[in-house]
Amino acid sequence: MNKLRAFRWPLAVLLVLAVSVLFLFLTIKHGLGKSSLKNGDWYTSESIGSADADVMVRAVIAISGLLASTREDSMYYHLKSVGGQPLSLNCRYRIEGDDYDADWWSITAYGWDYYLIPNQEKRYSFNNENIIRGDDGSWVIHLSAEQADGNWLPVGPSGAPVASKSSKNDFDLLLRLYTPGDAYLQQPATASLPVVALEGCS
């Protein structure tokens, strides 16, 4: 009987740890949760880079690799679906935009495993300095696995094994704005952002 009691405490501790790890995993998988703000199909959080960020926001940032700096210096917007449909390798997307009130901005594609997507072009993002613009200063990025003309941002399978995939989207986008203007700092849910549209799927 004493031996059974001796085993109960370690088993109880292991069970509590297992449940805690599962809860943390599900929370991180869900993302920023209640702290997130929506702007079109983009999501952000006023807590990212802030001293007020709670432990869950900090965990999401640590796992997803945003490397967030202070909120006054940067804003981050995340997109993983268009019109409620997860970003898919079988589809082609069009990103339209213009200049934004920030010293520097970039749009980067990441695999579902949070790493840059391997591709022969070794092209992982576009920014305000290397993007090809129209005569009016506006620009278009073609986001697809199939090669496209102009500003083509290649996507493809993530480097991690497919068996370990736990998300519905095949990849996602991260918009970084460094030294952003007041609109992003004070009204992040309504500030001007690139528009991502679905062009078609195979």
C-alpha positions as CSV (number, residue, x, y, z in Angstrom):
1,M,0.0,0.0,0.0
2,N,2.8,2.4,0.9
3,K,4.5,1.6,-2.5
4,L,1.3,2.6,-4.3
5,R,1.1,5.9,-2.4
6,A,4.7,6.6,-3.2
7,F,3.9,6.2,-6.9
8,R,0.7,8.4,-6.8
9,W,2.5,11.7,-6.2
10,P,5.0,11.4,-9.1
11,L,2.1,10.3,-11.4
12,A,0.0,13.2,-10.3
13,V,2.9,15.6,-10.9
14,L,3.5,14.2,-14.4
15,L,-0.2,14.5,-15.2
16,V,-0.3,18.1,-14.2
17,L,2.9,18.8,-16.2
18,A,1.4,17.1,-19.3
19,V,-1.9,19.1,-19.1
20,S,0.1,22.3,-18.6
21,V,2.3,21.6,-21.7
22,L,-0.8,20.8,-23.7
23,F,-2.5,24.0,-22.7
24,L,0.5,26.0,-23.6
25,F,0.8,24.3,-27.0
26,L,-2.8,25.0,-27.8
27,T,-2.5,28.6,-26.7
28,I,0.6,29.2,-28.8
29,K,-1.0,27.4,-31.8
30,H,-4.1,29.7,-31.5
31,G,-1.7,32.7,-31.7
32,L,-2.2,36.0,-30.0
33,G,-5.8,35.2,-29.0
34,K,-7.8,37.9,-27.2
35,S,-4.9,40.4,-27.4
36,S,-5.0,40.5,-31.2
37,L,-6.5,43.3,-33.3
38,K,-7.8,42.7,-36.8
39,N,-7.2,45.1,-39.8
40,G,-8.7,43.5,-42.9
41,D,-7.1,40.0,-43.1
42,W,-4.1,41.2,-41.1
43,Y,-3.7,40.7,-37.3
44,T,-1.5,42.5,-34.8
45,S,-1.3,43.1,-31.1
46,E,-0.5,46.2,-29.2
47,S,1.3,44.0,-26.6
48,I,4.0,42.9,-29.0
49,G,7.3,44.6,-28.0
50,S,5.6,46.2,-25.0
51,A,6.6,45.8,-21.4
52,D,2.9,45.0,-20.7
53,A,2.9,41.9,-22.8
54,D,1.7,38.9,-20.8
55,V,3.4,35.5,-20.7
56,M,1.3,34.0,-23.5
57,V,2.1,36.8,-25.9
58,R,5.8,36.5,-25.0
59,A,5.6,32.7,-25.7
60,V,4.0,33.2,-29.1
61,I,6.6,35.7,-30.1
62,A,9.4,33.4,-28.9
63,I,8.1,30.4,-30.8
64,S,7.2,32.2,-34.0
65,G,10.5,34.1,-34.2
66,L,9.2,37.6,-34.7
67,L,12.2,39.0,-32.8
68,A,10.0,41.9,-31.8
69,S,11.7,45.2,-30.8
70,T,10.0,47.8,-28.7
71,R,6.5,48.9,-29.8
72,E,7.6,52.5,-30.4
73,D,10.2,51.3,-32.9
74,S,8.2,48.8,-34.8
75,M,4.8,47.3,-35.6
76,Y,4.1,43.8,-36.9
77,Y,1.1,42.5,-38.8
78,H,0.5,38.8,-39.4
79,L,-1.6,37.2,-42.2
80,K,-2.4,33.5,-42.5
81,S,-5.8,33.5,-44.4
82,V,-7.6,35.6,-47.0
83,G,-11.4,35.9,-46.6
84,G,-11.3,33.2,-44.0
85,Q,-9.5,30.7,-46.2
86,P,-6.1,29.6,-45.1
87,L,-3.2,30.5,-47.4
88,S,-2.6,27.5,-49.6
89,L,0.3,26.4,-51.9
90,N,-2.4,25.5,-54.5
91,C,-3.4,29.1,-54.9
92,R,-2.1,32.3,-56.3
93,Y,-2.4,35.6,-54.4
94,R,-1.9,39.3,-55.3
95,I,-0.6,41.8,-52.8
96,E,-1.2,45.5,-53.7
97,G,0.2,48.4,-51.8
98,D,1.8,51.8,-51.8
99,D,4.2,53.7,-49.5
100,Y,3.5,53.5,-45.8
101,D,4.3,55.9,-42.9
102,A,7.4,54.1,-41.7
103,D,11.1,54.5,-42.2
104,W,11.3,51.0,-43.5
105,W,8.8,48.2,-44.2
106,S,9.0,44.6,-45.5
107,I,6.7,41.7,-46.3
108,T,8.1,38.2,-45.7
109,A,6.7,34.8,-46.4
110,Y,7.2,32.1,-43.7
111,G,6.4,28.4,-43.8
112,W,3.9,26.9,-41.3
113,D,7.0,25.9,-39.3
114,Y,7.9,29.6,-38.7
115,Y,11.0,29.4,-40.9
116,L,11.8,31.1,-44.2
117,I,10.5,29.0,-47.2
118,P,13.4,27.3,-49.2
119,N,13.3,28.3,-52.9
120,Q,15.7,28.4,-55.8
121,E,15.4,32.2,-56.2
122,K,16.5,32.6,-52.5
123,R,13.9,35.4,-52.3
124,Y,12.1,35.6,-49.0
125,S,10.7,39.1,-48.9
126,F,10.2,42.5,-50.5
127,N,10.8,45.9,-48.9
128,N,10.3,49.5,-49.6
129,E,13.9,49.7,-51.1
130,N,13.9,46.7,-53.5
131,I,10.4,46.5,-54.7
132,I,9.5,47.4,-58.3
133,R,6.9,50.1,-58.5
134,G,4.6,51.5,-61.1
135,D,4.7,55.1,-62.4
136,D,2.4,56.2,-59.6
137,G,4.5,54.6,-56.9
138,S,2.2,51.7,-56.2
139,W,3.3,48.1,-56.4
140,V,2.1,44.6,-56.8
141,I,3.6,41.4,-55.4
142,H,2.7,38.0,-56.9
143,L,2.6,35.4,-54.2
144,S,2.6,31.8,-55.5
145,A,4.5,28.5,-55.9
146,E,4.4,29.0,-59.7
147,Q,6.9,31.5,-61.2
148,A,5.5,34.9,-62.0
149,D,6.8,38.2,-63.6
150,G,7.6,41.3,-61.7
151,N,7.7,41.2,-57.9
152,W,7.3,37.4,-57.4
153,L,7.5,36.1,-53.9
154,P,7.9,32.3,-54.1
155,V,6.3,30.0,-51.7
156,G,6.6,26.2,-51.4
157,P,6.7,23.3,-48.9
158,S,8.2,24.1,-45.5
159,G,11.5,22.4,-44.6
160,A,9.9,20.5,-41.7
161,P,8.3,17.1,-42.2
162,V,4.6,17.3,-43.3
163,A,3.7,14.9,-40.5
164,S,4.5,17.5,-37.9
165,K,2.3,20.2,-39.4
166,S,-0.4,21.4,-37.0
167,S,-1.8,24.4,-38.8
168,K,-4.4,24.8,-41.6
169,N,-2.4,27.3,-43.6
170,D,0.6,26.2,-45.7
171,F,2.4,29.5,-45.1
172,D,1.9,33.0,-43.7
173,L,2.9,36.6,-44.2
174,L,4.6,39.0,-41.8
175,L,4.5,42.8,-42.4
176,R,7.2,44.7,-40.5
177,L,7.0,48.5,-40.1
178,Y,10.0,50.1,-38.5
179,T,9.7,53.5,-36.9
180,P,6.0,53.6,-37.8
181,G,3.9,56.7,-37.9
182,D,1.3,57.6,-35.3
183,A,-1.5,55.9,-37.2
184,Y,0.0,52.5,-36.6
185,L,0.9,53.2,-33.0
186,Q,-2.4,54.8,-32.0
187,Q,-4.9,53.2,-34.5
188,P,-3.4,49.8,-35.6
189,A,-6.8,48.4,-36.5
190,T,-7.6,51.0,-39.1
191,A,-4.1,52.1,-40.4
192,S,-3.4,51.7,-44.1
193,L,-2.0,48.2,-45.0
194,P,-1.4,46.2,-48.2
195,V,-4.4,44.3,-49.6
196,V,-4.0,40.6,-50.2
197,A,-6.4,39.0,-52.7
198,L,-6.9,35.5,-54.0
199,E,-6.4,35.3,-57.7
200,G,-7.2,31.6,-58.2
201,C,-6.4,28.0,-57.2
202,S,-5.4,24.9,-59.1
